[in-house]
Amino acid sequence: MVFKVLGCLLIGFGLVDWIGSYADLDVWMDWFGVQLPELLWSLSPYIEITLGYFLINTGNRLQTEATESTPAA
């Protein structure tokens, strides 16, 4: 459950970062004071969204394994 929530938050952050880049909002510099290199700055929304996706998938896999390993009543 925790992985799913973190994944959704990270995807949401990535979307804000992506949309903000078109609205002249540099999320990393304006909110956190971190100056990213140009290549990383242009790829950061995609990295955040991808990591969020993998966290959600990990949460789904862990939940499925826990459900399958629980003995039937």
ABEGO torsion letter per residue (X at the ends): XAAAAAAAAAAAAAAAAAAAAAAGBBAAAAAAGBBBBAAAAAAAAAAAAAAAAAAAAAAAAAAAAAAAABBBX
